[in-house]
């Protein structure tokens, strides 16, 4: 058993040590930084808008088009900015190619319910040139579904009232 007293380690160093660490040391690192921090799956790392900002090294407020949105239009434009950044991070470098008819592109699909407002229903596949929804696509249906459910409040800010 490893016993350390007041060991200080930053996140970057912890991540590099984790790969070669013993089982016991991995448990200690996971207890300190969280198990998701050491996961290779992007959906384990991204749970909030702040997580997206941390990966992109941007400020969560000052990077927005409107720091203090005064109306629905400004709030919607802030949400669109966030949605585009979320898809950038979740896609991990993948960019849609609108000239490639064989490349599938996915996005969250929302349905308007009269009694309960917007509801995440499913995701749609967009696989042909010339059709756009709102400019934020994902490389897989799983990522589109994850984004739509994990960041539903941001998507609702974007959608009409």
The 8 nearest C-alpha neighbors of each residue, nearest first, counted from 0:
[[1, 2, 23, 24, 3, 22, 21, 27],
 [2, 0, 3, 23, 24, 27, 21, 4],
 [3, 1, 0, 4, 24, 6, 5, 27],
 [4, 2, 6, 5, 1, 0, 7, 27],
 [3, 5, 6, 2, 7, 1, 8, 27],
 [6, 4, 7, 3, 8, 2, 31, 27],
 [5, 7, 4, 3, 8, 2, 9, 31],
 [8, 6, 5, 9, 4, 13, 3, 10],
 [7, 9, 13, 12, 6, 10, 11, 28],
 [8, 10, 12, 11, 13, 7, 14, 32],
 [11, 9, 13, 12, 14, 8, 32, 15],
 [12, 10, 14, 13, 9, 15, 8, 16],
 [11, 13, 15, 14, 9, 10, 16, 8],
 [14, 12, 10, 16, 11, 15, 17, 9],
 [15, 13, 17, 11, 12, 16, 10, 37],
 [14, 16, 12, 13, 17, 18, 11, 19],
 [17, 15, 13, 14, 18, 19, 20, 12],
 [16, 18, 20, 14, 15, 19, 13, 25],
 [17, 19, 16, 20, 15, 14, 25, 37],
 [18, 20, 17, 16, 21, 15, 25, 22],
 [21, 19, 17, 24, 25, 18, 16, 22],
 [20, 22, 24, 23, 25, 19, 17, 26],
 [21, 23, 25, 24, 26, 20, 27, 19],
 [24, 22, 26, 25, 21, 27, 0, 1],
 [23, 25, 27, 21, 26, 22, 20, 28],
 [26, 24, 28, 22, 27, 23, 20, 17],
 [27, 25, 29, 23, 24, 28, 30, 22],
 [28, 26, 24, 30, 25, 29, 31, 23],
 [27, 29, 25, 31, 30, 26, 32, 24],
 [28, 30, 34, 33, 26, 32, 31, 27],
 [31, 29, 27, 28, 33, 32, 26, 34],
 [30, 32, 28, 29, 33, 27, 26, 34],
 [31, 33, 29, 30, 28, 36, 34, 10],
 [34, 32, 29, 35, 30, 36, 31, 28],
 [33, 35, 29, 36, 37, 32, 38, 30],
 [34, 36, 38, 43, 37, 33, 44, 29],
 [37, 35, 34, 33, 38, 44, 32, 43],
 [36, 38, 35, 34, 14, 39, 29, 17],
 [39, 37, 35, 40, 36, 43, 34, 44],
 [38, 40, 41, 37, 43, 44, 36, 35],
 [41, 39, 42, 43, 38, 44, 35, 37],
 [40, 42, 44, 43, 45, 89, 39, 38],
 [41, 43, 45, 44, 40, 89, 46, 145],
 [44, 42, 35, 41, 40, 45, 38, 46],
 [45, 43, 41, 42, 35, 36, 46, 40],
 [46, 44, 42, 50, 43, 47, 41, 51],
 [45, 47, 50, 44, 149, 48, 43, 42],
 [48, 46, 50, 49, 45, 51, 150, 149],
 [47, 49, 51, 50, 52, 46, 59, 81],
 [48, 50, 52, 47, 51, 53, 59, 46],
 [51, 49, 53, 47, 48, 45, 52, 54],
 [52, 50, 48, 54, 49, 53, 85, 55],
 [53, 51, 49, 57, 55, 50, 54, 56],
 [52, 54, 56, 50, 51, 55, 49, 57],
 [53, 55, 51, 56, 52, 50, 88, 57],
 [56, 54, 52, 53, 57, 51, 88, 84],
 [55, 57, 53, 54, 52, 58, 51, 59],
 [58, 56, 52, 55, 59, 62, 53, 54],
 [57, 59, 62, 61, 60, 52, 56, 53],
 [58, 60, 52, 62, 49, 61, 57, 63],
 [61, 59, 62, 58, 63, 66, 65, 57],
 [60, 62, 63, 58, 59, 66, 64, 57],
 [61, 63, 60, 58, 59, 57, 64, 66],
 [64, 62, 65, 61, 60, 77, 66, 80],
 [63, 65, 77, 66, 62, 76, 80, 61],
 [66, 64, 68, 63, 67, 73, 77, 74],
 [65, 67, 63, 60, 68, 61, 64, 62],
 [68, 66, 65, 69, 73, 74, 60, 64],
 [69, 67, 73, 65, 74, 70, 66, 71],
 [68, 70, 67, 73, 71, 74, 72, 65],
 [71, 69, 72, 73, 68, 74, 75, 67],
 [70, 72, 74, 73, 75, 69, 68, 156],
 [71, 73, 75, 74, 70, 76, 68, 69],
 [74, 72, 76, 68, 75, 70, 71, 77],
 [73, 75, 71, 77, 68, 72, 76, 78],
 [74, 76, 157, 78, 72, 73, 77, 156],
 [77, 75, 79, 73, 78, 74, 72, 80],
 [78, 76, 80, 74, 75, 79, 63, 64],
 [79, 77, 75, 81, 157, 76, 80, 153],
 [78, 80, 82, 76, 81, 77, 157, 75],
 [81, 79, 77, 83, 78, 82, 76, 84],
 [82, 80, 78, 84, 79, 83, 85, 77],
 [83, 81, 85, 79, 84, 80, 78, 86],
 [82, 84, 86, 80, 81, 85, 135, 79],
 [83, 85, 87, 81, 86, 82, 88, 80],
 [86, 84, 82, 88, 87, 83, 81, 89],
 [85, 87, 89, 83, 88, 84, 90, 82],
 [88, 86, 84, 90, 85, 89, 83, 91],
 [87, 89, 85, 91, 86, 90, 84, 51],
 [88, 90, 86, 91, 87, 85, 41, 142],
 [89, 91, 93, 87, 88, 92, 86, 137],
 [92, 90, 88, 89, 93, 87, 41, 86],
 [91, 93, 90, 94, 87, 88, 89, 86],
 [92, 94, 90, 91, 95, 138, 87, 137],
 [95, 93, 92, 96, 90, 138, 87, 137],
 [94, 96, 97, 93, 104, 136, 138, 102],
 [95, 97, 98, 99, 94, 102, 100, 128],
 [96, 98, 128, 99, 95, 100, 129, 127],
 [97, 99, 96, 100, 128, 127, 102, 101],
 [100, 98, 101, 97, 102, 96, 128, 127],
 [99, 101, 127, 102, 126, 128, 98, 97],
 [102, 100, 99, 103, 126, 127, 98, 96],
 [103, 101, 99, 100, 126, 104, 96, 95],
 [104, 102, 126, 125, 101, 124, 105, 138],
 [103, 105, 125, 124, 126, 138, 137, 136],
 [106, 104, 124, 137, 136, 140, 123, 143],
 [105, 107, 143, 136, 122, 123, 137, 108],
 [108, 106, 122, 143, 147, 144, 121, 109],
 [107, 109, 122, 121, 120, 119, 123, 106],
 [110, 108, 119, 120, 118, 117, 107, 111],
 [109, 111, 118, 117, 120, 112, 119, 108],
 [110, 112, 117, 116, 118, 113, 109, 115],
 [113, 111, 116, 115, 114, 117, 110, 118],
 [112, 114, 115, 116, 111, 117, 110, 118],
 [113, 115, 112, 116, 111, 117, 118, 110],
 [114, 116, 112, 113, 117, 118, 111, 110],
 [117, 115, 112, 111, 113, 114, 118, 160],
 [118, 116, 111, 110, 112, 109, 115, 155],
 [117, 119, 110, 109, 120, 111, 116, 112],
 [120, 118, 109, 121, 108, 110, 147, 117],
 [121, 119, 109, 118, 108, 110, 122, 107],
 [120, 122, 108, 119, 107, 123, 144, 109],
 [123, 121, 107, 108, 106, 144, 143, 105],
 [122, 124, 105, 106, 108, 125, 107, 121],
 [125, 123, 105, 104, 126, 103, 122, 106],
 [124, 126, 104, 105, 127, 103, 123, 130],
 [127, 125, 103, 104, 100, 102, 124, 101],
 [126, 128, 100, 125, 129, 130, 97, 101],
 [127, 129, 97, 130, 100, 98, 126, 99],
 [128, 130, 131, 127, 97, 98, 126, 125],
 [131, 129, 128, 127, 132, 125, 126, 97],
 [132, 130, 133, 129, 134, 125, 128, 135],
 [131, 133, 134, 130, 135, 106, 136, 125],
 [134, 132, 135, 131, 79, 136, 106, 83],
 [135, 133, 132, 136, 131, 83, 79, 82],
 [136, 134, 83, 133, 86, 82, 106, 137],
 [137, 135, 106, 105, 104, 134, 86, 138],
 [136, 138, 105, 139, 143, 104, 106, 90],
 [137, 139, 104, 90, 105, 93, 136, 142],
 [140, 138, 141, 142, 137, 105, 143, 104],
 [139, 141, 143, 142, 105, 144, 122, 138],
 [142, 140, 144, 139, 143, 145, 146, 138],
 [143, 141, 145, 139, 144, 140, 146, 137],
 [144, 142, 106, 140, 146, 107, 145, 141],
 [143, 145, 141, 147, 142, 146, 107, 140],
 [144, 146, 142, 148, 143, 147, 149, 141],
 [147, 145, 143, 149, 144, 148, 150, 142],
 [148, 146, 144, 107, 151, 145, 150, 149],
 [147, 149, 151, 145, 146, 150, 144, 119],
 [150, 148, 146, 145, 151, 147, 46, 47],
 [151, 149, 153, 152, 146, 148, 147, 154],
 [150, 152, 154, 148, 147, 153, 149, 155],
 [153, 151, 155, 154, 150, 156, 149, 148],
 [154, 152, 156, 155, 151, 150, 78, 157],
 [153, 155, 151, 157, 156, 152, 158, 150],
 [156, 154, 152, 158, 157, 153, 151, 117],
 [157, 155, 153, 154, 75, 158, 78, 152],
 [156, 158, 75, 154, 78, 155, 79, 153],
 [157, 159, 155, 156, 154, 160, 75, 117],
 [160, 158, 157, 156, 155, 75, 71, 72],
 [159, 158, 116, 71, 155, 156, 117, 157]]
